Amino acid sequence: MKKLLQLFLAFARVGVMTFGGGYAMIPILEREIVDRHGWASNEELMDYYAVGQCTPGVIAVNTATFIGYKVAGTVGGIAATLGVVFPSLVIITVIAGVLTHFADIPQVKSAFAAIRVCVCVLIFNAVLKLWKGAVKDKGALVLFLLVFGLSIFLDISPVFYVLFCALAGILLTRWGVRSK
Amino acid sequence: MILLRLFWEFFKTGLFAVGGGMATLPFLYDMAEKTGWFTAAQLADMIAVSESTPGPIGVNMATYVGFHTAGIPGAVIATLGLITPEIIIILIIARVLQKFRQNKTVDAAFYGLRPCSVGLIAAAGLLVVKVAMFCFDKYEQSGVFIDLFNWKALILAAVLLILTRWVKPLKKLHPIFFILGSALIGVVFSF
């Protein structure tokens, strides 16, 4: 029971500190889940993002369910998920009930313009860190460049990249391209 | 029974929107048209608010639409509807993954998936950079090259980069301090 409460609270903290959606959550998750609680490694987080890209739903929620399940089984998955959505429920309900033109307030606009800049820097730092764990040989480098390059220029669903890279991973390993 | 209907509509959205929060948008526009619970213009406002508040955007939008349609119970029911299918699907995948994680083929697949994840995250980050640090509209209007850059944003980014990467005691600070600090700077220097 204590574990479930811990999961709920930890993910509620993540939810409250996630500004700007999905990927802005990565630096926060690293700090709260990997460093603070040790519930998952950076590599596992990456696995969850990859799976989250090709399963339905919000990626933040998928990741919460995955980690909650790993820590405390099915109820753990549910506790973590409810935790990550709880702050949204409270904050949005308050804002929707009280402030009808919240997003039009000049100060709110300014604050979020600057937060976006900060999120860029935090994501950049996170990518550098994840890169070290993910791109360890030439095969992985090619896959990274391919996905990065194509997703900048083309508007294809991430599902295809994920499926392609899973297959490529299997083939590259079989052909002995993967470094041991 | 509007709550039941709300749950069902968001259950479908949660089940079919693949690829994160923004993927729920087409479903919400469809919902606006079909149910008449809200107009497309109201939806645009809700998106703006969802982007300007903490929390995953997809969840924020479900909560907002639910609240708009049926008050606090509506907010709770719409959010639960959105997350129910993904909880079920992820729990199944997590269970299977636990069983097969040691399997050689699964491990090889993840060898390919990790650079894929990093590539997708980097590309998504670049999109945020485009919005946050450049002003393409202004440049197109004036044609002056210097207008392309949002100087305040670039300076803030440079300062943050130095603080988060090279200044020792600050490097270890929780990211939320940088986020809140930036918000304050944004208000003071009217970004």
Contacts between the chains, C-beta under 8 A, distances in Angstrom:
chain1	res1	chain2	res2	distance
A	15	B	54	6.9
A	15	B	55	5.2
A	15	B	56	7.3
A	16	B	54	5.3
A	16	B	55	7.3
A	17	B	54	6.6
A	17	B	175	7.5
A	17	B	176	4.8
A	17	B	179	7.3
A	18	B	54	5.7
A	18	B	55	5.9
A	18	B	56	6.4
A	19	B	54	5.4
A	19	B	179	5.7
A	20	B	51	7.0
A	20	B	128	7.3
A	21	B	20	7.8
A	21	B	21	5.2
A	21	B	22	7.6
A	21	B	51	6.9
A	21	B	56	6.1
A	21	B	57	3.9
A	21	B	58	7.9
A	22	B	20	4.9
A	22	B	21	5.7
A	22	B	56	6.6
A	22	B	57	7.2
A	22	B	124	7.3
A	23	B	121	5.6
A	23	B	124	5.0
A	23	B	125	6.6
A	23	B	128	7.9
A	25	B	56	7.2
A	26	B	121	6.8
A	27	B	175	4.4
A	28	B	175	5.8
A	28	B	176	7.1
A	31	B	174	5.8
A	31	B	175	6.1
A	43	B	114	7.0
A	46	B	113	7.5
A	46	B	114	4.8
A	46	B	117	4.6
A	46	B	118	7.0
A	47	B	97	8.0
A	47	B	110	5.6
A	47	B	113	6.7
A	47	B	114	7.2
A	47	B	117	7.8
A	49	B	117	4.6
A	49	B	120	7.6
A	49	B	121	7.0
A	50	B	110	7.5
A	50	B	113	3.9
A	50	B	114	7.0
A	50	B	116	6.0
A	50	B	117	4.5
A	51	B	90	7.9
A	51	B	93	6.2
A	51	B	97	7.6
A	51	B	113	8.0
A	52	B	20	7.6
A	53	B	19	6.2
A	53	B	20	7.6
A	53	B	117	7.4
A	53	B	120	6.4
A	54	B	18	6.6
A	54	B	19	7.8
A	55	B	18	7.0
A	55	B	86	6.9
A	55	B	89	5.6
A	55	B	90	6.5
A	55	B	93	6.7
A	56	B	14	6.3
A	56	B	15	5.4
A	56	B	16	6.0
A	56	B	17	5.8
A	56	B	18	5.0
A	56	B	85	6.4
A	56	B	86	6.0
A	56	B	89	6.6
A	57	B	14	5.3
A	57	B	17	6.7
A	57	B	18	7.9
A	57	B	58	7.5
A	57	B	82	7.4
A	57	B	83	7.1
A	57	B	85	6.8
A	57	B	86	3.2
A	57	B	89	7.5
A	57	B	90	7.8
A	58	B	20	6.2
A	58	B	21	5.1
A	58	B	24	7.5
A	58	B	56	4.7
A	58	B	57	7.7
A	58	B	58	3.7
A	58	B	59	5.8
A	58	B	82	7.4
A	58	B	83	7.8
A	58	B	86	7.2
A	59	B	20	4.6
A	59	B	21	7.5
A	59	B	56	7.6
A	60	B	21	7.8
A	60	B	56	3.9
A	60	B	59	7.3
A	61	B	56	6.5
A	61	B	58	7.7
A	61	B	59	6.7
A	61	B	83	5.4
A	61	B	86	5.6
A	61	B	87	7.8
A	62	B	86	5.9
A	62	B	90	5.3
A	65	B	86	6.8
A	65	B	87	5.4
A	65	B	90	4.0
A	65	B	91	6.5
A	65	B	94	7.1
A	66	B	90	5.9
A	66	B	94	5.5
A	69	B	90	7.3
A	69	B	91	5.9
A	69	B	94	4.2
A	69	B	95	7.6
A	70	B	94	6.9
A	70	B	98	7.8
A	74	B	91	5.8
A	77	B	87	6.5
A	77	B	90	6.9
A	77	B	91	5.3
A	77	B	94	6.9
A	78	B	87	6.2
A	81	B	83	5.8
A	81	B	87	5.5
A	84	B	56	7.1
A	84	B	59	7.7
A	85	B	55	7.5
A	85	B	56	7.6
A	85	B	59	4.9
A	85	B	63	7.9
A	85	B	79	5.5
A	85	B	83	6.1
A	87	B	54	6.3
A	87	B	55	5.6
A	88	B	53	7.6
A	88	B	54	7.6
A	88	B	55	3.6
A	88	B	56	6.9
A	88	B	59	4.6
A	88	B	60	5.0
A	88	B	63	5.3
A	88	B	79	7.2
A	89	B	63	5.4
A	89	B	75	5.9
A	89	B	76	6.5
A	89	B	79	5.9
A	91	B	53	5.3
A	91	B	54	6.4
A	91	B	55	6.5
A	91	B	60	8.0
A	92	B	49	7.3
A	92	B	50	7.4
A	92	B	53	6.3
A	92	B	55	7.5
A	92	B	60	5.4
A	92	B	63	4.2
A	92	B	64	5.1
A	92	B	67	6.6
A	92	B	75	6.9
A	93	B	63	6.7
A	93	B	67	5.4
A	93	B	72	5.9
A	93	B	75	5.2
A	95	B	49	6.2
A	95	B	53	6.3
A	96	B	49	7.3
A	96	B	63	8.0
A	96	B	64	5.6
A	96	B	67	4.7
A	96	B	68	6.6
A	96	B	75	7.8
A	97	B	67	7.3
A	101	B	45	7.9
A	102	B	49	5.3
A	102	B	52	6.7
A	102	B	53	7.7
A	103	B	45	6.8
A	103	B	48	3.6
A	103	B	49	4.8
A	103	B	51	7.6
A	103	B	52	4.8
A	104	B	48	7.8
A	106	B	190	7.4
A	107	B	187	5.0
A	108	B	52	5.6
A	109	B	52	7.8
A	110	B	186	4.4
A	110	B	187	5.1
A	110	B	189	7.8
A	110	B	190	5.1
A	110	B	191	4.6
A	111	B	183	4.0
A	111	B	184	7.7
A	111	B	186	4.6
A	111	B	187	5.2
A	111	B	191	7.9
A	112	B	51	7.4
A	112	B	52	5.1
A	112	B	183	7.6
A	112	B	186	7.2
A	113	B	132	7.1
A	113	B	153	7.2
A	113	B	186	5.6
A	113	B	191	4.0
A	114	B	153	7.6
A	114	B	156	6.3
A	114	B	182	4.3
A	114	B	183	6.0
A	114	B	185	5.4
A	114	B	186	2.6
A	114	B	187	7.8
A	114	B	189	7.9
A	114	B	191	4.7
A	115	B	179	5.7
A	115	B	182	5.4
A	115	B	183	5.3
A	115	B	186	6.8
A	116	B	128	6.0
A	116	B	131	6.4
A	116	B	132	3.9
A	117	B	132	4.8
A	117	B	133	6.5
A	117	B	153	4.7
A	117	B	156	5.0
A	117	B	157	5.2
A	117	B	160	7.2
A	117	B	182	6.3
A	117	B	191	7.9
A	118	B	156	7.5
A	118	B	160	5.8
A	118	B	178	5.4
A	118	B	179	5.3
A	118	B	181	7.8
A	118	B	182	3.7
A	119	B	128	5.9
A	119	B	132	7.5
A	119	B	179	7.4
A	120	B	125	6.4
A	120	B	128	5.2
A	120	B	129	4.9
A	120	B	132	5.5
A	120	B	133	7.0
A	120	B	157	6.2
A	121	B	157	5.6
A	121	B	160	4.3
A	121	B	161	5.3
A	121	B	164	6.2
A	121	B	178	7.6
A	122	B	164	7.2
A	122	B	175	5.4
A	122	B	178	6.8
A	122	B	179	7.7
A	123	B	121	6.9
A	123	B	124	7.7
A	123	B	125	3.9
A	123	B	128	6.9
A	124	B	125	6.3
A	124	B	161	7.4
A	125	B	164	5.7
A	125	B	165	6.7
A	126	B	121	7.3
A	127	B	118	6.2
A	127	B	121	5.8
A	127	B	122	4.9
A	127	B	125	6.3
A	130	B	114	7.9
A	130	B	117	7.3
A	130	B	118	4.9
A	130	B	121	7.0
A	131	B	118	5.5
A	133	B	114	7.0
A	134	B	114	3.7
A	134	B	115	5.0
A	134	B	117	6.9
A	134	B	118	4.8
A	135	B	114	7.9
A	135	B	115	5.3
A	135	B	118	6.9
A	139	B	111	8.0
A	140	B	111	7.1
A	140	B	112	7.7
A	140	B	114	7.1
A	140	B	115	4.4
A	141	B	115	7.3
A	143	B	112	5.8
A	143	B	115	4.2
A	143	B	116	6.1
A	143	B	119	7.2
A	144	B	115	3.9
A	144	B	116	7.6
A	144	B	118	5.8
A	144	B	119	4.8
A	145	B	119	7.5
A	146	B	119	7.3
A	147	B	115	7.0
A	147	B	116	5.0
A	147	B	119	3.1
A	147	B	120	6.1
A	147	B	123	7.4
A	148	B	119	4.0
A	148	B	120	8.0
A	148	B	122	5.2
A	148	B	123	5.4
A	151	B	119	6.8
A	151	B	120	6.1
A	151	B	123	4.1
A	152	B	123	5.4
A	152	B	126	6.3
A	157	B	18	7.0
A	157	B	19	6.0
A	158	B	19	5.2
A	158	B	120	5.6
A	159	B	18	6.0
A	159	B	19	6.8
A	161	B	116	5.5
A	161	B	119	7.4
A	161	B	120	6.6
A	162	B	113	6.6
A	162	B	116	5.9
A	164	B	116	7.9
A	165	B	112	4.1
A	165	B	113	5.5
A	165	B	115	7.0
A	165	B	116	3.6
A	166	B	109	4.1
A	166	B	110	7.8
A	166	B	112	5.5
A	166	B	113	5.5
A	166	B	116	7.9
A	167	B	109	7.6
A	167	B	112	7.2
A	168	B	112	4.6
A	169	B	108	5.0
A	169	B	109	4.9
A	169	B	110	6.7
A	169	B	111	4.3
A	169	B	112	2.2
A	169	B	113	6.3
A	170	B	105	5.8
A	170	B	108	4.5
A	170	B	109	5.5
A	170	B	112	7.1
A	172	B	108	7.6
A	172	B	111	7.2
A	172	B	112	6.7
A	173	B	104	7.8
A	173	B	107	7.9
A	173	B	108	3.7
A	173	B	111	6.0
A	174	B	108	7.2
A	178	B	108	7.4
A	178	B	111	5.9
